C-alpha cells in the first residue's frame, strides 16, 4: 500500500534551473570565445607568415638581380654583416661556396635544382629562419651564381607564443566572467518563480485570497502569474462553495436526524399501542426518504468526476417529451392555480431519462415559486447547433445577490429558507450538472417581482460515453 505521505515528500533533487541555464550559457560563451580567438590567431599567423615569405622572395629577387651587374657585390662586407636582418650564402656554378654569413653554417645547402619560389623553414640554434635559393640570370660575361637568402622570424614566433598565452588567459577570465554574469542574470530572471514559490507556501485554506503581483515581470511570466491567479480564484470560489454546501448539508442532515430522535424519544417515553407505533414509523419514513434523497444526490455529484455508468444518448421528439412531463405536473399546477403551457418543437439529442429529470426539476421549482394566478411556460426551439429549452415563470424572482450561487449544491436564498415550500437547494445544481454533462449550457435570468427564465442548451453533436445517474 502506498504511503499517503509519500506524495508530499520532495523528489530526488536534480540540478536547478539556474545552474543548468548558467552552465548552458557558459558553455556557449566558451565555444564562441574559443572559435573567435582561434580564428583571430589563425588570421594573425597567416598574415605574419605571408609577410615573411614575401620578404624572403623580395630579398632573393633583389640580390639575384644585383648579381647580374657585378659579381663583387656579393663580397661586400656590408652585405655579409651579421647586423643585417637577413643572412646570405653564395655558390659558384659548381655549388662551391664563395661567401656566407655567420648564421648560414647551420642552414643546409640548397639543392642545385632549388627554385626561388620555394620557401623553407629552419629551427636552428641561431633562431628560426625562412630561406629560399635561386640562380642568377644568364648574362654575357657574368658567371652564374646560386644565391641563398635567409630571414630570421624568431620575433614573430615569439609574438605568436605570447598571443597564445594571452588568449588562454582571456578565455579563462572570459569564462569566469560569463559564468558569473550568466548566474546573476538567470537568478534575476527566475526571481518571479521564487515569488511564486513563496506565495504558494503562504497559501492555506484561510489564505486563498493571496495573489501574485506581476507588474514588473517579463511577458512570459506575466501570463504564468495570470493563470496562477485565475487558478487561485477558482480554488477560492470552489472552497467557498464547498464550505457553504457543507454548512447547508450539515443543517439538512441535522433536521431529519433530530426529527427521528425526537419521535423516537416520544415513542419510547411510555408504552403505546401498535397503532401509535405505526404512526411514529410512518412519520419517520418521511425523514428516511429525505435522507435517502440527500445521499443519492451526493452520490450523483461524486460520480460526475469519476463516471462509471454508460450514458445512452438518444434523438427524440422534444415536444412530446416536454408534454409528457407537463402532464405529470398538471395536477400540481391545478392545485396551485397556476397555468402550465407549452409551445414549440425540436429534436433533442440527450439521455432521455436525465433530460426528463432536468426539465422536471425546473418545472417543479417554477410551480413552487409562482403564486396563484401565475403562469409557467415551456418553450422548445430547434437551432442549428442545439435544442433550446426555456422554462419561464411569473413568480417572485431571484435576488441579484443570490443569482450567481443558485446552481450550487444545497444553496438556498434567505427568502426560500423562510417559506414552507423550501427544498434542499439541489434542484438547479442537478439541472446544471446534467446539462453540462451533455456539453450543454445553462443560463438563468431573473427579476425580483417579475419572474425567472431558465434556458437549457442541448447540443446536437453531444458525444459523452459515460455519465452518472440518480437512483429512481
C-alpha positions in Angstrom: 0.0 0.0 0.0 1.3 3.4 -0.9 2.1 5.7 2.0 -0.2 8.8 1.8 2.7 11.0 3.0 5.0 9.8 0.2 3.4 12.2 -2.3 4.3 15.1 -0.1 8.0 14.2 0.1 10.3 16.0 -2.3 11.5 14.1 -5.3 15.2 13.3 -5.8 16.9 16.6 -6.3 18.0 17.5 -9.8 20.2 20.3 -10.9 18.4 23.6 -10.5 17.2 25.6 -13.5 19.6 28.4 -12.6 22.6 26.0 -12.6 21.6 24.4 -15.8 21.0 27.7 -17.6 24.2 29.1 -16.2 26.1 26.0 -17.4 24.5 26.2 -20.8 25.2 29.9 -21.3 28.8 29.4 -20.1 29.4 26.6 -22.5 28.0 28.5 -25.4 30.1 31.5 -24.4 33.2 29.3 -24.2 32.5 27.9 -27.7 32.1 31.4 -29.1 35.3 32.7 -27.3 37.3 29.7 -28.4 36.1 30.0 -32.0 36.7 33.7 -32.1 40.2 33.6 -30.6 41.1 30.6 -32.8 40.1 32.5 -36.0 41.9 35.6 -34.8 45.1 33.6 -34.1 44.9 31.9 -37.5 44.5 35.2 -39.3 47.4 36.7 -37.4 49.7 33.7 -38.0 48.7 33.6 -41.7 49.4 37.4 -42.1 52.8 37.1 -40.5 53.7 34.0 -42.5 52.7 35.7 -45.7 54.6 38.8 -44.9 57.8 36.9 -44.1 57.5 34.8 -47.2 57.1 37.9 -49.3 60.1 39.4 -47.7 62.3 36.4 -48.5 61.1 36.3 -52.1 61.7 40.1 -52.4 65.3 39.9 -51.0 66.1 36.9 -53.2 64.8 38.7 -56.2 66.8 41.9 -55.5 70.0 40.0 -54.7 69.9 37.9 -57.8 69.2 41.0 -59.9 72.3 42.7 -58.3 74.5 39.7 -59.1 74.0 40.2 -62.7 75.6 43.6 -62.6 78.7 42.8 -60.7 79.9 39.7 -59.0 81.9 41.6 -56.4 78.7 42.9 -54.8 78.3 39.5 -53.0 81.6 40.1 -51.4 80.8 43.4 -50.0 81.4 43.3 -46.2 78.2 45.2 -45.5 76.0 42.6 -47.3 77.5 39.8 -45.3 77.5 41.6 -42.0 75.7 39.8 -39.1 74.0 43.1 -38.3 71.8 42.7 -41.5 68.2 41.5 -40.9 69.0 38.7 -43.4 71.7 36.1 -44.0 73.4 35.3 -47.3 75.3 32.5 -48.9 76.7 32.5 -52.5 77.7 29.5 -54.5 79.5 29.3 -57.9 78.1 27.3 -60.8 79.6 24.1 -59.3 77.8 24.7 -56.0 81.0 25.6 -54.2 80.5 28.3 -51.5 82.1 31.7 -52.3 80.9 33.7 -49.3 78.5 33.2 -46.4 77.1 35.0 -43.4 77.8 33.5 -40.0 74.4 32.0 -39.3 74.3 30.3 -42.7 76.5 27.5 -41.4 73.5 26.0 -39.6 71.3 26.1 -42.7 71.6 23.2 -45.1 73.0 23.7 -48.6 70.2 24.0 -51.1 69.7 21.6 -54.0 71.1 22.5 -57.3 67.6 22.4 -58.7 66.2 24.8 -56.0 63.5 27.2 -57.1 63.2 30.8 -56.0 59.5 30.4 -55.1 60.2 27.5 -52.7 60.4 28.8 -49.1 61.8 26.5 -46.4 61.7 26.9 -42.6 64.6 26.1 -40.3 64.8 25.9 -36.5 68.5 26.3 -35.7 70.5 27.4 -32.6 70.8 30.9 -34.0 67.0 31.2 -34.3 64.1 30.4 -36.5 64.6 31.2 -40.2 62.9 31.1 -43.5 65.1 30.6 -46.5 65.0 30.5 -50.3 67.6 29.9 -53.0 67.8 30.7 -56.7 70.2 31.1 -59.6 71.2 34.4 -61.1 70.1 35.0 -64.7 72.4 34.1 -67.6 74.3 37.1 -68.9 77.2 37.6 -71.3 80.5 37.7 -69.4 78.8 37.2 -66.0 79.2 33.7 -64.4 76.1 32.2 -62.9 75.8 32.1 -59.1 73.5 30.3 -56.7 72.2 32.8 -54.0 70.7 31.6 -50.8 69.0 34.1 -48.5 67.5 33.5 -45.0 65.4 35.8 -42.9 65.0 35.3 -39.1 61.4 35.2 -37.9 62.0 34.3 -34.3 60.3 37.6 -33.2 57.2 36.7 -35.0 57.1 33.2 -33.4 57.7 34.7 -30.0 54.8 37.1 -30.7 52.5 34.2 -31.6 53.6 32.4 -28.5 52.7 35.4 -26.3 49.4 35.7 -28.2 48.6 32.1 -27.4 49.3 32.6 -23.7 47.3 35.8 -23.7 44.4 34.0 -25.5 44.3 31.3 -22.8 44.2 33.9 -20.1 41.5 35.8 -21.9 39.5 32.6 -22.3 39.8 31.8 -18.6 38.9 35.3 -17.5 36.1 35.5 -20.0 34.8 32.1 -18.9 34.6 33.1 -15.3 33.0 36.5 -16.2 30.4 34.7 -18.4 29.6 32.2 -15.7 29.2 34.9 -13.1 27.2 37.2 -15.3 25.0 34.3 -16.5 24.3 33.2 -13.0 23.3 36.8 -11.9 21.1 37.3 -14.9 19.5 33.9 -14.6 18.9 34.4 -10.9 17.3 37.7 -11.5 15.2 36.3 -14.3 14.0 33.4 -12.1 13.2 35.7 -9.2 9.5 35.7 -10.2 9.5 31.9 -9.8 10.8 32.3 -6.3 8.0 34.7 -5.6 5.5 32.1 -6.9 7.0 29.5 -4.5 6.8 32.0 -1.6 3.2 32.7 -2.4 2.3 29.1 -2.7 3.9 28.4 0.7 1.7 31.1 2.3 -1.5 29.7 0.8 -3.7 27.8 3.2 -7.5 27.3 3.3 -7.6 30.7 5.1 -5.2 32.5 2.7 -6.8 31.7 -0.7 -7.1 35.4 -1.3 -3.3 35.6 -1.9 -2.4 36.8 -5.4 0.8 37.3 -7.4 1.7 40.9 -8.3 3.4 40.6 -11.7 3.6 44.2 -12.9 7.4 44.2 -13.3 7.7 40.6 -14.6 8.6 39.6 -18.2 5.7 38.9 -20.5 6.0 35.1 -20.4 5.9 35.1 -16.6 3.1 37.6 -16.5 1.0 35.0 -18.4 2.0 32.4 -15.9 1.1 34.7 -13.0 -2.3 35.5 -14.6 -3.0 31.8 -15.0 -1.9 31.1 -11.4 -4.1 33.9 -10.1 -7.0 32.6 -12.0 -6.4 29.1 -10.5 -6.3 30.7 -7.0 -9.6 32.5 -7.7 -11.2 29.2 -8.9 -9.9 27.4 -5.8 -11.2 30.2 -3.6 -14.7 30.1 -5.2 -14.7 26.3 -5.1 -13.7 26.3 -1.4 -16.4 28.8 -0.6 -18.9 26.7 -2.4 -17.8 23.6 -0.5 -17.9 25.5 2.8 -21.4 26.7 2.1 -22.5 23.3 0.8 -21.0 21.6 3.9 -22.8 24.0 6.2 -26.1 23.6 4.4 -25.6 19.8 4.2 -25.0 19.6 7.9 -28.2 21.5 8.5 -30.1 19.3 6.0 -28.9 16.2 7.8 -29.4 17.5 11.2 -33.1 18.4 10.7 -34.3 14.8 9.8 -32.0 13.2 12.3 -33.3 15.5 15.1 -36.8 14.7 14.0 -36.2 11.0 14.1 -34.5 11.3 17.5 -37.5 13.4 18.9 -40.1 11.0 17.5 -38.2 8.0 18.9 -37.9 9.7 22.4 -41.6 10.4 22.4 -42.5 6.9 21.3 -40.3 5.4 24.0 -41.4 7.7 26.8 -44.3 5.3 27.7 -46.0 2.2 26.5 -48.0 2.7 23.3 -50.5 0.8 21.2 -49.5 -0.8 17.9 -51.4 1.9 16.0 -49.4 4.6 17.8 -46.1 2.9 17.0 -47.3 2.5 13.4 -48.0 6.3 13.2 -44.5 7.0 14.5 -42.9 4.7 11.9 -44.9 6.3 9.1 -43.8 9.8 10.2 -40.2 8.5 10.5 -40.4 7.1 7.0 -40.7 10.6 5.5 -37.4 11.5 7.2 -35.8 8.3 5.9 -36.8 9.2 2.4 -35.4 12.7 2.8 -32.1 11.3 4.0 -32.1 8.8 1.1 -32.6 11.6 -1.4 -29.7 13.6 0.1 -27.4 10.6 -0.2 -28.5 9.8 -3.7 -27.8 13.4 -4.7 -24.3 13.4 -3.1 -23.5 10.1 -5.0 -24.7 11.8 -8.2 -22.3 14.7 -7.8 -19.5 12.3 -6.8 -19.9 10.2 -9.9 -19.6 13.2 -12.2 -15.9 13.4 -11.5 -15.4 9.6 -11.9 -18.2 8.3 -14.1 -18.7 4.5 -14.5 -22.1 4.3 -16.0 -22.9 4.2 -19.7 -24.8 7.3 -20.9 -27.2 6.3 -23.6 -27.8 9.2 -26.0 -31.0 9.3 -27.9 -32.5 11.5 -30.5 -36.2 12.1 -29.6 -39.0 14.5 -30.1 -38.6 17.3 -27.6 -42.2 18.4 -27.9 -43.6 15.0 -26.9 -41.1 14.6 -24.0 -41.9 18.0 -22.7 -45.7 17.4 -23.0 -45.3 14.1 -21.0 -43.5 16.0 -18.2 -46.1 18.7 -18.1 -48.9 16.1 -18.0 -47.3 14.7 -14.9 -47.2 18.2 -13.2 -50.7 19.2 -14.4 -52.5 18.2 -11.2 -50.0 20.2 -9.1 -50.5 23.2 -11.3 -54.3 22.9 -11.0 -53.9 22.7 -7.2 -51.6 25.7 -7.1 -53.9 27.6 -9.6 -51.0 28.1 -12.0 -51.4 28.0 -15.8 -49.0 25.4 -17.3 -48.4 26.0 -21.1 -46.1 24.6 -23.7 -45.0 25.7 -27.2 -42.5 24.8 -29.9 -40.8 21.6 -31.1 -37.3 20.3 -31.6 -35.3 17.1 -32.0 -33.2 16.7 -28.8 -30.0 14.6 -28.5 -29.6 13.6 -24.9 -30.2 10.9 -22.4 -34.0 10.8 -22.2 -34.2 10.0 -18.5 -31.7 12.7 -17.5 -33.4 15.2 -19.8 -36.7 14.5 -18.1 -35.2 14.8 -14.7 -33.6 18.2 -15.5 -36.8 19.6 -17.0 -38.9 18.1 -14.2 -36.8 19.9 -11.6 -37.2 23.2 -13.4 -41.0 22.8 -13.7 -41.3 21.8 -10.1 -39.2 24.8 -8.9 -41.3 27.1 -11.1 -44.6 25.8 -9.7 -43.3 26.2 -6.1 -42.3 29.8 -6.6 -45.2 31.0 -8.7 -48.2 32.5 -6.8 -51.8 31.5 -7.6 -53.0 33.1 -10.9 -49.5 33.0 -12.3 -48.1 31.2 -15.3 -45.3 28.7 -16.1 -44.5 28.3 -19.8 -42.1 25.9 -21.5 -40.7 26.9 -24.9 -38.9 24.4 -27.2 -36.8 25.7 -30.1 -34.6 23.9 -32.6 -31.4 25.7 -33.7 -28.6 24.7 -36.0 -26.3 23.8 -33.1 -28.6 22.8 -30.3 -32.1 22.2 -28.9 -33.0 25.1 -26.7 -35.5 24.6 -23.8 -36.7 27.6 -21.8 -38.8 27.5 -18.6 -40.3 30.8 -17.7 -42.4 31.6 -14.6 -44.1 34.7 -13.3 -43.1 34.0 -9.7 -41.2 36.0 -7.1 -37.9 36.0 -9.0 -34.4 35.6 -7.6 -32.4 38.3 -5.8 -29.4 39.6 -7.8 -27.0 38.6 -4.9 -28.3 35.0 -5.0 -28.3 34.5 -8.7 -24.6 33.5 -9.1 -25.0 30.8 -6.5 -28.4 29.2 -7.1 -26.9 26.3 -9.1 -24.5 25.3 -6.3 -25.5 22.2 -4.3 -27.5 22.8 -1.2 -27.6 26.6 -1.8 -30.8 28.3 -0.6 -31.6 32.0 -0.5 -32.7 33.7 2.7 -36.2 34.1 1.3 -36.6 30.5 0.3 -35.5 29.3 3.8 -38.3 31.2 5.4 -41.0 29.6 3.3 -42.7 26.3 3.9 -42.1 25.3 0.3 -38.4 25.5 0.7 -36.5 22.5 -0.7 -33.0 21.3 -0.1 -31.3 23.6 -2.7 -30.5 20.7 -5.0 -32.8 21.1 -8.0 -30.9 23.7 -10.0 -27.5 22.2 -9.2 -28.7 18.8 -10.6 -30.0 20.6 -13.7 -26.7 22.3 -14.3 -24.7 19.0 -13.8 -27.0 17.1 -16.2 -26.8 19.8 -18.9 -23.0 20.3 -18.6 -22.5 16.5 -18.8 -24.2 16.7 -22.2 -21.7 19.5 -23.2 -24.6 21.9 -23.0 -25.1 25.3 -21.2 -27.5 26.7 -18.6 -28.5 30.4 -18.4 -30.6 31.9 -15.6 -32.3 35.3 -15.9 -34.4 36.6 -13.1 -36.0 39.9 -11.9 -37.5 40.1 -8.5 -41.3 40.5 -8.6 -41.4 39.6 -12.3 -40.2 36.1 -12.6 -37.4 33.8 -13.7 -36.3 32.2 -17.0 -34.0 29.2 -17.1 -32.7 28.3 -20.6 -31.0 24.9 -21.4 -28.9 24.2 -24.5 -28.6 20.5 -25.5 -26.1 20.4 -28.5 -27.0 18.1 -31.4 -23.4 16.7 -31.6 -23.1 15.7 -27.9 -20.9 12.6 -27.5 -20.4 11.7 -23.9 -19.6 7.9 -23.4 -20.3 7.9 -19.7 -22.4 9.8 -17.1 -23.6 9.3 -13.6 -27.3 8.8 -12.8 -29.6 9.2 -9.9 -31.3 6.2 -8.4 -35.0 6.3 -9.2 
